[in-house]
Amino acid sequence: MLEIGATEAESVQKRGFLDIYISPELNLEDEINKLRQDKNAVILAHYYQEAIIQDVADYVGDSLGLSQKAANTDADVIVFAGVHFMAETAKILNPNKKVLLPDLKAGCSLADSCPPSSFSTFVKSNPEHLVVTYINCSAEIKALSDIVCTSSNAIKIIESIPKDKPIIFAPDKNLGKYIISQTGRDMLLWDGACMVHEAFSIEKLISLYNEHPNSKIIAHPESEGHILNAANYIGSTAGMIDFVQIDSTEEFIVATEVGILHEMQKKVPHKKFIAAPSKENNTCACSECGYMRLNTLEKLYLCMKYETPAVAVDKSIQERALLPIERMLDISNRVLSD
């Protein structure tokens, strides 16, 4: 219900979307396309979003690709269909633009595993260390960092650091252990993890593989070591999508958030993709991120219509967090041009 004395937009910004009625006859995709044009908006979506959101987005990608798009967009409004830290990164890169997130409650268990106050104490206790943080963290954590990385470029980032320089890596211990195994660097790891990637069952995975012996197991490096040891390929979301296109195998068991299967099926529709099983006995037997699923097409439409909720980052944090992100983008761009 509209508050007395308030415009509809002001009321929505204050109260949220709870009382907004959307006619079932409304074609949300058409309405989103109109709003995108009218507002000069760009929709960025992560591979873990539900399929209908991926299909309406201007760009679908992993954290690195999304960061690069956010850094280079000419749009006046950035609509981020992902989770909070992703929208924060877009805001850090575009402090003068409006950045919208369909649901502000779309957080991240990995980011939550690294509280800024505790991490600040950890960093101060190891002053000789260079701080590398995985992009799946809050703006406050990025502001405490020397350089940011993604799963796509983490190994290149670590290899760019002089071998005699000690490194703190946070917040994902599983990704950190994988990087150590690939680079030989002895990094000091923060004890954080993603609940989605720690949900896979190695027993169920082996059983599933025995049912599909001609398949290949592919896994994201945020997964636990025993899952990675069983994998035929380990890589970022973008890396896994590339791999299933170039590899001759016709069937893959995919150990990451199940939303990625939509893009894989679009790229190679003749191949078969099976979600790796989780430890829990749930209906889909796969691993879904509840935070990612908070974003819906209805919320996407409403946030574009009313330009809320908008993501804000404190100016002092934004300025400190920008430098490590820019360092990452610079190294990534140099690697691509080599």
Secondary structure as a PSIPRED ss2 file (coil, helix, strand):
# PSIPRED VFORMAT (PSIPRED V4.0)

   1 M C   1.000  0.000  0.000
   2 L C   1.000  0.000  0.000
   3 E C   1.000  0.000  0.000
   4 I C   1.000  0.000  0.000
   5 G C   1.000  0.000  0.000
   6 A C   1.000  0.000  0.000
   7 T C   1.000  0.000  0.000
   8 E H   0.000  1.000  0.000
   9 A H   0.000  1.000  0.000
  10 E H   0.000  1.000  0.000
  11 S H   0.000  1.000  0.000
  12 V H   0.000  1.000  0.000
  13 Q H   0.000  1.000  0.000
  14 K H   0.000  1.000  0.000
  15 R H   0.000  1.000  0.000
  16 G C   1.000  0.000  0.000
  17 F C   1.000  0.000  0.000
  18 L C   1.000  0.000  0.000
  19 D C   1.000  0.000  0.000
  20 I C   1.000  0.000  0.000
  21 Y C   1.000  0.000  0.000
  22 I C   1.000  0.000  0.000
  23 S C   1.000  0.000  0.000
  24 P C   1.000  0.000  0.000
  25 E C   1.000  0.000  0.000
  26 L C   1.000  0.000  0.000
  27 N C   1.000  0.000  0.000
  28 L H   0.000  1.000  0.000
  29 E H   0.000  1.000  0.000
  30 D H   0.000  1.000  0.000
  31 E H   0.000  1.000  0.000
  32 I H   0.000  1.000  0.000
  33 N H   0.000  1.000  0.000
  34 K H   0.000  1.000  0.000
  35 L H   0.000  1.000  0.000
  36 R H   0.000  1.000  0.000
  37 Q H   0.000  1.000  0.000
  38 D H   0.000  1.000  0.000
  39 K C   1.000  0.000  0.000
  40 N C   1.000  0.000  0.000
  41 A E   0.000  0.000  1.000
  42 V E   0.000  0.000  1.000
  43 I E   0.000  0.000  1.000
  44 L E   0.000  0.000  1.000
  45 A E   0.000  0.000  1.000
  46 H E   0.000  0.000  1.000
  47 Y C   1.000  0.000  0.000
  48 Y C   1.000  0.000  0.000
  49 Q C   1.000  0.000  0.000
  50 E C   1.000  0.000  0.000
  51 A H   0.000  1.000  0.000
  52 I H   0.000  1.000  0.000
  53 I H   0.000  1.000  0.000
  54 Q H   0.000  1.000  0.000
  55 D H   0.000  1.000  0.000
  56 V H   0.000  1.000  0.000
  57 A C   1.000  0.000  0.000
  58 D C   1.000  0.000  0.000
  59 Y E   0.000  0.000  1.000
  60 V E   0.000  0.000  1.000
  61 G E   0.000  0.000  1.000
  62 D C   1.000  0.000  0.000
  63 S H   0.000  1.000  0.000
  64 L H   0.000  1.000  0.000
  65 G H   0.000  1.000  0.000
  66 L H   0.000  1.000  0.000
  67 S H   0.000  1.000  0.000
  68 Q H   0.000  1.000  0.000
  69 K H   0.000  1.000  0.000
  70 A H   0.000  1.000  0.000
  71 A H   0.000  1.000  0.000
  72 N H   0.000  1.000  0.000
  73 T C   1.000  0.000  0.000
  74 D C   1.000  0.000  0.000
  75 A C   1.000  0.000  0.000
  76 D C   1.000  0.000  0.000
  77 V E   0.000  0.000  1.000
  78 I E   0.000  0.000  1.000
  79 V E   0.000  0.000  1.000
  80 F E   0.000  0.000  1.000
  81 A E   0.000  0.000  1.000
  82 G C   1.000  0.000  0.000
  83 V C   1.000  0.000  0.000
  84 H H   0.000  1.000  0.000
  85 F H   0.000  1.000  0.000
  86 M H   0.000  1.000  0.000
  87 A H   0.000  1.000  0.000
  88 E H   0.000  1.000  0.000
  89 T H   0.000  1.000  0.000
  90 A H   0.000  1.000  0.000
  91 K H   0.000  1.000  0.000
  92 I H   0.000  1.000  0.000
  93 L H   0.000  1.000  0.000
  94 N C   1.000  0.000  0.000
  95 P C   1.000  0.000  0.000
  96 N C   1.000  0.000  0.000
  97 K C   1.000  0.000  0.000
  98 K E   0.000  0.000  1.000
  99 V E   0.000  0.000  1.000
 100 L E   0.000  0.000  1.000
 101 L C   1.000  0.000  0.000
 102 P C   1.000  0.000  0.000
 103 D C   1.000  0.000  0.000
 104 L C   1.000  0.000  0.000
 105 K C   1.000  0.000  0.000
 106 A C   1.000  0.000  0.000
 107 G C   1.000  0.000  0.000
 108 C C   1.000  0.000  0.000
 109 S H   0.000  1.000  0.000
 110 L H   0.000  1.000  0.000
 111 A H   0.000  1.000  0.000
 112 D H   0.000  1.000  0.000
 113 S C   1.000  0.000  0.000
 114 C C   1.000  0.000  0.000
 115 P C   1.000  0.000  0.000
 116 P H   0.000  1.000  0.000
 117 S H   0.000  1.000  0.000
 118 S H   0.000  1.000  0.000
 119 F H   0.000  1.000  0.000
 120 S H   0.000  1.000  0.000
 121 T H   0.000  1.000  0.000
 122 F H   0.000  1.000  0.000
 123 V H   0.000  1.000  0.000
 124 K H   0.000  1.000  0.000
 125 S C   1.000  0.000  0.000
 126 N C   1.000  0.000  0.000
 127 P C   1.000  0.000  0.000
 128 E C   1.000  0.000  0.000
 129 H C   1.000  0.000  0.000
 130 L E   0.000  0.000  1.000
 131 V E   0.000  0.000  1.000
 132 V E   0.000  0.000  1.000
 133 T E   0.000  0.000  1.000
 134 Y E   0.000  0.000  1.000
 135 I C   1.000  0.000  0.000
 136 N C   1.000  0.000  0.000
 137 C C   1.000  0.000  0.000
 138 S C   1.000  0.000  0.000
 139 A H   0.000  1.000  0.000
 140 E H   0.000  1.000  0.000
 141 I H   0.000  1.000  0.000
 142 K H   0.000  1.000  0.000
 143 A H   0.000  1.000  0.000
 144 L C   1.000  0.000  0.000
 145 S C   1.000  0.000  0.000
 146 D C   1.000  0.000  0.000
 147 I E   0.000  0.000  1.000
 148 V E   0.000  0.000  1.000
 149 C E   0.000  0.000  1.000
 150 T C   1.000  0.000  0.000
 151 S C   1.000  0.000  0.000
 152 S C   1.000  0.000  0.000
 153 N C   1.000  0.000  0.000
 154 A H   0.000  1.000  0.000
 155 I H   0.000  1.000  0.000
 156 K H   0.000  1.000  0.000
 157 I H   0.000  1.000  0.000
 158 I H   0.000  1.000  0.000
 159 E H   0.000  1.000  0.000
 160 S C   1.000  0.000  0.000
 161 I C   1.000  0.000  0.000
 162 P C   1.000  0.000  0.000
 163 K C   1.000  0.000  0.000
 164 D C   1.000  0.000  0.000
 165 K C   1.000  0.000  0.000
 166 P C   1.000  0.000  0.000
 167 I E   0.000  0.000  1.000
 168 I E   0.000  0.000  1.000
 169 F E   0.000  0.000  1.000
 170 A E   0.000  0.000  1.000
 171 P C   1.000  0.000  0.000
 172 D E   0.000  0.000  1.000
 173 K H   0.000  1.000  0.000
 174 N H   0.000  1.000  0.000
 175 L H   0.000  1.000  0.000
 176 G H   0.000  1.000  0.000
 177 K H   0.000  1.000  0.000
 178 Y H   0.000  1.000  0.000
 179 I H   0.000  1.000  0.000
 180 I H   0.000  1.000  0.000
 181 S H   0.000  1.000  0.000
 182 Q H   0.000  1.000  0.000
 183 T H   0.000  1.000  0.000
 184 G C   1.000  0.000  0.000
 185 R C   1.000  0.000  0.000
 186 D C   1.000  0.000  0.000
 187 M C   1.000  0.000  0.000
 188 L E   0.000  0.000  1.000
 189 L E   0.000  0.000  1.000
 190 W C   1.000  0.000  0.000
 191 D C   1.000  0.000  0.000
 192 G E   0.000  0.000  1.000
 193 A C   1.000  0.000  0.000
 194 C C   1.000  0.000  0.000
 195 M C   1.000  0.000  0.000
 196 V C   1.000  0.000  0.000
 197 H C   1.000  0.000  0.000
 198 E C   1.000  0.000  0.000
 199 A C   1.000  0.000  0.000
 200 F E   0.000  0.000  1.000
 201 S C   1.000  0.000  0.000
 202 I H   0.000  1.000  0.000
 203 E H   0.000  1.000  0.000
 204 K H   0.000  1.000  0.000
 205 L H   0.000  1.000  0.000
 206 I H   0.000  1.000  0.000
 207 S H   0.000  1.000  0.000
 208 L H   0.000  1.000  0.000
 209 Y H   0.000  1.000  0.000
 210 N H   0.000  1.000  0.000
 211 E H   0.000  1.000  0.000
 212 H C   1.000  0.000  0.000
 213 P C   1.000  0.000  0.000
 214 N C   1.000  0.000  0.000
 215 S C   1.000  0.000  0.000
 216 K E   0.000  0.000  1.000
 217 I E   0.000  0.000  1.000
 218 I E   0.000  0.000  1.000
 219 A E   0.000  0.000  1.000
 220 H C   1.000  0.000  0.000
 221 P C   1.000  0.000  0.000
 222 E C   1.000  0.000  0.000
 223 S C   1.000  0.000  0.000
 224 E C   1.000  0.000  0.000
 225 G H   0.000  1.000  0.000
 226 H H   0.000  1.000  0.000
 227 I H   0.000  1.000  0.000
 228 L H   0.000  1.000  0.000
 229 N H   0.000  1.000  0.000
 230 A H   0.000  1.000  0.000
 231 A C   1.000  0.000  0.000
 232 N C   1.000  0.000  0.000
 233 Y E   0.000  0.000  1.000
 234 I E   0.000  0.000  1.000
 235 G C   1.000  0.000  0.000
 236 S C   1.000  0.000  0.000
 237 T H   0.000  1.000  0.000
 238 A H   0.000  1.000  0.000
 239 G H   0.000  1.000  0.000
 240 M H   0.000  1.000  0.000
 241 I H   0.000  1.000  0.000
 242 D H   0.000  1.000  0.000
 243 F H   0.000  1.000  0.000
 244 V H   0.000  1.000  0.000
 245 Q H   0.000  1.000  0.000
 246 I H   0.000  1.000  0.000
 247 D C   1.000  0.000  0.000
 248 S C   1.000  0.000  0.000
 249 T C   1.000  0.000  0.000
 250 E C   1.000  0.000  0.000
 251 E E   0.000  0.000  1.000
 252 F E   0.000  0.000  1.000
 253 I E   0.000  0.000  1.000
 254 V E   0.000  0.000  1.000
 255 A E   0.000  0.000  1.000
 256 T C   1.000  0.000  0.000
 257 E C   1.000  0.000  0.000
 258 V C   1.000  0.000  0.000
 259 G C   1.000  0.000  0.000
 260 I H   0.000  1.000  0.000
 261 L H   0.000  1.000  0.000
 262 H H   0.000  1.000  0.000
 263 E H   0.000  1.000  0.000
 264 M H   0.000  1.000  0.000
 265 Q H   0.000  1.000  0.000
 266 K H   0.000  1.000  0.000
 267 K H   0.000  1.000  0.000
 268 V C   1.000  0.000  0.000
 269 P C   1.000  0.000  0.000
 270 H C   1.000  0.000  0.000
 271 K C   1.000  0.000  0.000
 272 K E   0.000  0.000  1.000
 273 F E   0.000  0.000  1.000
 274 I E   0.000  0.000  1.000
 275 A E   0.000  0.000  1.000
 276 A C   1.000  0.000  0.000
 277 P C   1.000  0.000  0.000
 278 S E   0.000  0.000  1.000
 279 K C   1.000  0.000  0.000
 280 E C   1.000  0.000  0.000
 281 N C   1.000  0.000  0.000
 282 N C   1.000  0.000  0.000
 283 T C   1.000  0.000  0.000
 284 C C   1.000  0.000  0.000
 285 A C   1.000  0.000  0.000
 286 C C   1.000  0.000  0.000
 287 S C   1.000  0.000  0.000
 288 E C   1.000  0.000  0.000
 289 C C   1.000  0.000  0.000
 290 G C   1.000  0.000  0.000
 291 Y C   1.000  0.000  0.000
 292 M H   0.000  1.000  0.000
 293 R H   0.000  1.000  0.000
 294 L H   0.000  1.000  0.000
 295 N C   1.000  0.000  0.000
 296 T C   1.000  0.000  0.000
 297 L H   0.000  1.000  0.000
 298 E H   0.000  1.000  0.000
 299 K H   0.000  1.000  0.000
 300 L H   0.000  1.000  0.000
 301 Y H   0.000  1.000  0.000
 302 L H   0.000  1.000  0.000
 303 C H   0.000  1.000  0.000
 304 M H   0.000  1.000  0.000
 305 K H   0.000  1.000  0.000
 306 Y H   0.000  1.000  0.000
 307 E C   1.000  0.000  0.000
 308 T C   1.000  0.000  0.000
 309 P C   1.000  0.000  0.000
 310 A E   0.000  0.000  1.000
 311 V C   1.000  0.000  0.000
 312 A C   1.000  0.000  0.000
 313 V C   1.000  0.000  0.000
 314 D C   1.000  0.000  0.000
 315 K H   0.000  1.000  0.000
 316 S H   0.000  1.000  0.000
 317 I H   0.000  1.000  0.000
 318 Q H   0.000  1.000  0.000
 319 E H   0.000  1.000  0.000
 320 R H   0.000  1.000  0.000
 321 A H   0.000  1.000  0.000
 322 L H   0.000  1.000  0.000
 323 L H   0.000  1.000  0.000
 324 P H   0.000  1.000  0.000
 325 I H   0.000  1.000  0.000
 326 E H   0.000  1.000  0.000
 327 R H   0.000  1.000  0.000
 328 M H   0.000  1.000  0.000
 329 L H   0.000  1.000  0.000
 330 D H   0.000  1.000  0.000
 331 I H   0.000  1.000  0.000
 332 S H   0.000  1.000  0.000
 333 N H   0.000  1.000  0.000
 334 R H   0.000  1.000  0.000
 335 V H   0.000  1.000  0.000
 336 L H   0.000  1.000  0.000
 337 S H   0.000  1.000  0.000
 338 D C   1.000  0.000  0.000
